Amino acid sequence: MSSGRSPLDVLIRRVDPDVPLPSYEHPGDAGADLRTTEGRELKPGERAVLPTGVSVALPEGYAAFVHPRSGLAARCGVALVNAPGTVDAGYRGEIKVIVVNLDPYESVRFERFDRIAQLVVQQVERVRFQEVAELPDSARAEGGFGSTGGHAAVGGTTGGNRYASVVSDREGQ
């Protein structure tokens, strides 16, 4: 099913003349596959910056985000160190991907033109920050990390913050 919108034109330059252009593997995919132009082996815990052989000129008001590939994460323990990486509209250099091997025992090998990440292009808002003395109330308020529950390790069925009682006990001292 088509969204009825035409695709956004993005200018791309091959830094490596042989690298395949980013492409969508399946209809409806959000991310276009990025490939590495360099073979590399990563030992357990090792990280590397892998070149993709492409640079882009995004239109003003857009950014591209470099996301991990779920298959690499599940099968090999490969993650991106700063996921998602951000490619700003004004950046014209080669897109590079910072990968890390999180597998504690096995090395992982990348060959030239292996798919290593996905590039998601999105429209982004430019905002003007307005300083105020107080922010308006919300249902979540200042509830931060883990405050909405959802994980067995949090404990209890309230979904609350398990550290809240520690903080309130210390405040009474």
BATIGU-458983 format. One record per residue (C-alpha): residue number from 0; residue in three letters; x, y, z. Coordinates in steps of 0.25 Angstrom, whole numbers, padded with zeros to 4 digits. Example, Ala and Ser with C-alpha at 12.3 -4.5 7.8 and 13.67 -1.06 7.14 Angstrom:
BATIGU-458983
node resi = 0	resn = ALA	X = 0049	Y = -0018	Z = 0031 $
node resi = 1	resn = SER	X = 0055	Y = -0004	Z = 0029 $
This chain:
BATIGU-458983
node resi = 0	resn = MET	X = 0000	Y = 0000	Z = 0000 $
node resi = 1	resn = SER	X = 0006	Y = 0013	Z = -0004 $
node resi = 2	resn = SER	X = 0006	Y = 0026	Z = 0005 $
node resi = 3	resn = GLY	X = 0002	Y = 0034	Z = -0007 $
node resi = 4	resn = ARG	X = 0014	Y = 0043	Z = -0005 $
node resi = 5	resn = SER	X = 0026	Y = 0043	Z = -0015 $
node resi = 6	resn = PRO	X = 0040	Y = 0039	Z = -0010 $
node resi = 7	resn = LEU	X = 0049	Y = 0050	Z = -0004 $
node resi = 8	resn = ASP	X = 0061	Y = 0053	Z = -0014 $
node resi = 9	resn = VAL	X = 0074	Y = 0052	Z = -0006 $
node resi = 10	resn = LEU	X = 0087	Y = 0055	Z = -0013 $
node resi = 11	resn = ILE	X = 0097	Y = 0044	Z = -0011 $
node resi = 12	resn = ARG	X = 0112	Y = 0043	Z = -0015 $
node resi = 13	resn = ARG	X = 0120	Y = 0030	Z = -0015 $
node resi = 14	resn = VAL	X = 0133	Y = 0032	Z = -0008 $
node resi = 15	resn = ASP	X = 0137	Y = 0018	Z = -0012 $
node resi = 16	resn = PRO	X = 0132	Y = 0016	Z = -0027 $
node resi = 17	resn = ASP	X = 0129	Y = 0001	Z = -0025 $
node resi = 18	resn = VAL	X = 0120	Y = 0002	Z = -0013 $
node resi = 19	resn = PRO	X = 0105	Y = -0001	Z = -0015 $
node resi = 20	resn = LEU	X = 0096	Y = 0011	Z = -0012 $
node resi = 21	resn = PRO	X = 0088	Y = 0009	Z = 0000 $
node resi = 22	resn = SER	X = 0075	Y = 0002	Z = -0003 $
node resi = 23	resn = TYR	X = 0062	Y = -0003	Z = 0004 $
node resi = 24	resn = GLU	X = 0062	Y = -0018	Z = 0005 $
node resi = 25	resn = HIS	X = 0047	Y = -0020	Z = 0005 $
node resi = 26	resn = PRO	X = 0035	Y = -0011	Z = 0002 $
node resi = 27	resn = GLY	X = 0031	Y = -0003	Z = 0014 $
node resi = 28	resn = ASP	X = 0045	Y = -0003	Z = 0020 $
node resi = 29	resn = ALA	X = 0048	Y = 0010	Z = 0028 $
node resi = 30	resn = GLY	X = 0063	Y = 0008	Z = 0027 $
node resi = 31	resn = ALA	X = 0072	Y = 0007	Z = 0015 $
node resi = 32	resn = ASP	X = 0084	Y = -0002	Z = 0017 $
node resi = 33	resn = LEU	X = 0098	Y = 0003	Z = 0018 $
node resi = 34	resn = ARG	X = 0110	Y = -0005	Z = 0015 $
node resi = 35	resn = THR	X = 0124	Y = -0005	Z = 0019 $
node resi = 36	resn = THR	X = 0135	Y = -0003	Z = 0009 $
node resi = 37	resn = GLU	X = 0146	Y = -0009	Z = 0018 $
node resi = 38	resn = GLY	X = 0148	Y = -0023	Z = 0023 $
node resi = 39	resn = ARG	X = 0151	Y = -0024	Z = 0038 $
node resi = 40	resn = GLU	X = 0151	Y = -0034	Z = 0049 $
node resi = 41	resn = LEU	X = 0146	Y = -0029	Z = 0063 $
node resi = 42	resn = LYS	X = 0150	Y = -0037	Z = 0075 $
node resi = 43	resn = PRO	X = 0141	Y = -0038	Z = 0087 $
node resi = 44	resn = GLY	X = 0139	Y = -0024	Z = 0093 $
node resi = 45	resn = GLU	X = 0146	Y = -0017	Z = 0081 $
node resi = 46	resn = ARG	X = 0140	Y = -0005	Z = 0074 $
node resi = 47	resn = ALA	X = 0143	Y = 0001	Z = 0060 $
node resi = 48	resn = VAL	X = 0139	Y = 0012	Z = 0051 $
node resi = 49	resn = LEU	X = 0135	Y = 0006	Z = 0038 $
node resi = 50	resn = PRO	X = 0134	Y = 0014	Z = 0025 $
node resi = 51	resn = THR	X = 0121	Y = 0013	Z = 0017 $
node resi = 52	resn = GLY	X = 0127	Y = 0019	Z = 0004 $
node resi = 53	resn = VAL	X = 0116	Y = 0029	Z = 0002 $
node resi = 54	resn = SER	X = 0113	Y = 0044	Z = 0006 $
node resi = 55	resn = VAL	X = 0099	Y = 0051	Z = 0005 $
node resi = 56	resn = ALA	X = 0093	Y = 0065	Z = 0004 $
node resi = 57	resn = LEU	X = 0080	Y = 0064	Z = 0012 $
node resi = 58	resn = PRO	X = 0070	Y = 0076	Z = 0009 $
node resi = 59	resn = GLU	X = 0069	Y = 0086	Z = 0020 $
node resi = 60	resn = GLY	X = 0059	Y = 0081	Z = 0031 $
node resi = 61	resn = TYR	X = 0063	Y = 0067	Z = 0029 $
node resi = 62	resn = ALA	X = 0073	Y = 0058	Z = 0037 $
node resi = 63	resn = ALA	X = 0078	Y = 0044	Z = 0034 $
node resi = 64	resn = PHE	X = 0079	Y = 0034	Z = 0046 $
node resi = 65	resn = VAL	X = 0088	Y = 0022	Z = 0046 $
node resi = 66	resn = HIS	X = 0082	Y = 0010	Z = 0053 $
node resi = 67	resn = PRO	X = 0087	Y = -0004	Z = 0056 $
node resi = 68	resn = ARG	X = 0083	Y = -0016	Z = 0048 $
node resi = 69	resn = SER	X = 0075	Y = -0025	Z = 0057 $
node resi = 70	resn = GLY	X = 0081	Y = -0038	Z = 0051 $
node resi = 71	resn = LEU	X = 0095	Y = -0034	Z = 0054 $
node resi = 72	resn = ALA	X = 0091	Y = -0031	Z = 0068 $
node resi = 73	resn = ALA	X = 0084	Y = -0044	Z = 0070 $
node resi = 74	resn = ARG	X = 0093	Y = -0053	Z = 0063 $
node resi = 75	resn = CYS	X = 0107	Y = -0047	Z = 0066 $
node resi = 76	resn = GLY	X = 0105	Y = -0037	Z = 0077 $
node resi = 77	resn = VAL	X = 0109	Y = -0025	Z = 0069 $
node resi = 78	resn = ALA	X = 0103	Y = -0012	Z = 0073 $
node resi = 79	resn = LEU	X = 0106	Y = 0003	Z = 0069 $
node resi = 80	resn = VAL	X = 0113	Y = 0011	Z = 0080 $
node resi = 81	resn = ASN	X = 0105	Y = 0024	Z = 0078 $
node resi = 82	resn = ALA	X = 0092	Y = 0018	Z = 0072 $
node resi = 83	resn = PRO	X = 0085	Y = 0025	Z = 0066 $
node resi = 84	resn = GLY	X = 0096	Y = 0033	Z = 0059 $
node resi = 85	resn = THR	X = 0092	Y = 0046	Z = 0054 $
node resi = 86	resn = VAL	X = 0095	Y = 0051	Z = 0040 $
node resi = 87	resn = ASP	X = 0091	Y = 0066	Z = 0040 $
node resi = 88	resn = ALA	X = 0086	Y = 0073	Z = 0027 $
node resi = 89	resn = GLY	X = 0099	Y = 0081	Z = 0026 $
node resi = 90	resn = TYR	X = 0109	Y = 0070	Z = 0027 $
node resi = 91	resn = ARG	X = 0116	Y = 0066	Z = 0014 $
node resi = 92	resn = GLY	X = 0126	Y = 0056	Z = 0019 $
node resi = 93	resn = GLU	X = 0126	Y = 0041	Z = 0017 $
node resi = 94	resn = ILE	X = 0116	Y = 0034	Z = 0026 $
node resi = 95	resn = LYS	X = 0124	Y = 0025	Z = 0036 $
node resi = 96	resn = VAL	X = 0118	Y = 0015	Z = 0046 $
node resi = 97	resn = ILE	X = 0124	Y = 0012	Z = 0060 $
node resi = 98	resn = VAL	X = 0122	Y = -0003	Z = 0063 $
node resi = 99	resn = VAL	X = 0125	Y = -0011	Z = 0075 $
node resi = 100	resn = ASN	X = 0126	Y = -0026	Z = 0077 $
node resi = 101	resn = LEU	X = 0118	Y = -0029	Z = 0090 $
node resi = 102	resn = ASP	X = 0120	Y = -0044	Z = 0089 $
node resi = 103	resn = PRO	X = 0128	Y = -0048	Z = 0101 $
node resi = 104	resn = TYR	X = 0135	Y = -0060	Z = 0094 $
node resi = 105	resn = GLU	X = 0134	Y = -0059	Z = 0078 $
node resi = 106	resn = SER	X = 0141	Y = -0050	Z = 0068 $
node resi = 107	resn = VAL	X = 0132	Y = -0044	Z = 0057 $
node resi = 108	resn = ARG	X = 0137	Y = -0042	Z = 0043 $
node resi = 109	resn = PHE	X = 0132	Y = -0032	Z = 0033 $
node resi = 110	resn = GLU	X = 0135	Y = -0033	Z = 0019 $
node resi = 111	resn = ARG	X = 0135	Y = -0022	Z = 0008 $
node resi = 112	resn = PHE	X = 0121	Y = -0018	Z = 0005 $
node resi = 113	resn = ASP	X = 0114	Y = -0025	Z = 0017 $
node resi = 114	resn = ARG	X = 0102	Y = -0018	Z = 0021 $
node resi = 115	resn = ILE	X = 0105	Y = -0012	Z = 0035 $
node resi = 116	resn = ALA	X = 0094	Y = -0002	Z = 0038 $
node resi = 117	resn = GLN	X = 0082	Y = 0005	Z = 0033 $
node resi = 118	resn = LEU	X = 0080	Y = 0019	Z = 0029 $
node resi = 119	resn = VAL	X = 0066	Y = 0025	Z = 0033 $
node resi = 120	resn = VAL	X = 0063	Y = 0039	Z = 0027 $
node resi = 121	resn = GLN	X = 0053	Y = 0047	Z = 0035 $
node resi = 122	resn = GLN	X = 0048	Y = 0061	Z = 0035 $
node resi = 123	resn = VAL	X = 0052	Y = 0069	Z = 0047 $
node resi = 124	resn = GLU	X = 0047	Y = 0081	Z = 0054 $
node resi = 125	resn = ARG	X = 0055	Y = 0093	Z = 0057 $
node resi = 126	resn = VAL	X = 0051	Y = 0099	Z = 0070 $
node resi = 127	resn = ARG	X = 0053	Y = 0111	Z = 0078 $
node resi = 128	resn = PHE	X = 0055	Y = 0109	Z = 0093 $
node resi = 129	resn = GLN	X = 0047	Y = 0118	Z = 0102 $
node resi = 130	resn = GLU	X = 0052	Y = 0118	Z = 0116 $
node resi = 131	resn = VAL	X = 0041	Y = 0118	Z = 0127 $
node resi = 132	resn = ALA	X = 0042	Y = 0118	Z = 0143 $
node resi = 133	resn = GLU	X = 0033	Y = 0105	Z = 0143 $
node resi = 134	resn = LEU	X = 0028	Y = 0095	Z = 0133 $
node resi = 135	resn = PRO	X = 0013	Y = 0091	Z = 0132 $
node resi = 136	resn = ASP	X = 0009	Y = 0078	Z = 0139 $
node resi = 137	resn = SER	X = 0008	Y = 0065	Z = 0132 $
node resi = 138	resn = ALA	X = 0003	Y = 0051	Z = 0136 $
node resi = 139	resn = ARG	X = 0017	Y = 0046	Z = 0136 $
node resi = 140	resn = ALA	X = 0023	Y = 0058	Z = 0143 $
node resi = 141	resn = GLU	X = 0038	Y = 0056	Z = 0147 $
node resi = 142	resn = GLY	X = 0037	Y = 0041	Z = 0146 $
node resi = 143	resn = GLY	X = 0050	Y = 0037	Z = 0139 $
node resi = 144	resn = PHE	X = 0058	Y = 0024	Z = 0137 $
node resi = 145	resn = GLY	X = 0049	Y = 0012	Z = 0140 $
node resi = 146	resn = SER	X = 0038	Y = 0020	Z = 0146 $
node resi = 147	resn = THR	X = 0027	Y = 0013	Z = 0137 $
node resi = 148	resn = GLY	X = 0031	Y = -0001	Z = 0140 $
node resi = 149	resn = GLY	X = 0030	Y = -0012	Z = 0130 $
node resi = 150	resn = HIS	X = 0041	Y = -0021	Z = 0134 $
node resi = 151	resn = ALA	X = 0042	Y = -0032	Z = 0144 $
node resi = 152	resn = ALA	X = 0055	Y = -0027	Z = 0150 $
node resi = 153	resn = VAL	X = 0048	Y = -0014	Z = 0155 $
node resi = 154	resn = GLY	X = 0040	Y = -0023	Z = 0165 $
node resi = 155	resn = GLY	X = 0026	Y = -0021	Z = 0170 $
node resi = 156	resn = THR	X = 0014	Y = -0019	Z = 0161 $
node resi = 157	resn = THR	X = 0012	Y = -0004	Z = 0163 $
node resi = 158	resn = GLY	X = 0021	Y = -0001	Z = 0152 $
node resi = 159	resn = GLY	X = 0027	Y = 0010	Z = 0161 $
node resi = 160	resn = ASN	X = 0041	Y = 0014	Z = 0163 $
node resi = 161	resn = ARG	X = 0048	Y = 0005	Z = 0173 $
node resi = 162	resn = TYR	X = 0058	Y = 0016	Z = 0177 $
node resi = 163	resn = ALA	X = 0047	Y = 0025	Z = 0182 $
node resi = 164	resn = SER	X = 0046	Y = 0019	Z = 0196 $
node resi = 165	resn = VAL	X = 0061	Y = 0021	Z = 0198 $
node resi = 166	resn = VAL	X = 0060	Y = 0035	Z = 0193 $
node resi = 167	resn = SER	X = 0049	Y = 0039	Z = 0202 $
node resi = 168	resn = ASP	X = 0055	Y = 0031	Z = 0214 $
node resi = 169	resn = ARG	X = 0068	Y = 0040	Z = 0212 $
node resi = 170	resn = GLU	X = 0060	Y = 0052	Z = 0211 $
node resi = 171	resn = GLY	X = 0055	Y = 0050	Z = 0225 $
node resi = 172	resn = GLN	X = 0069	Y = 0049	Z = 0231 $
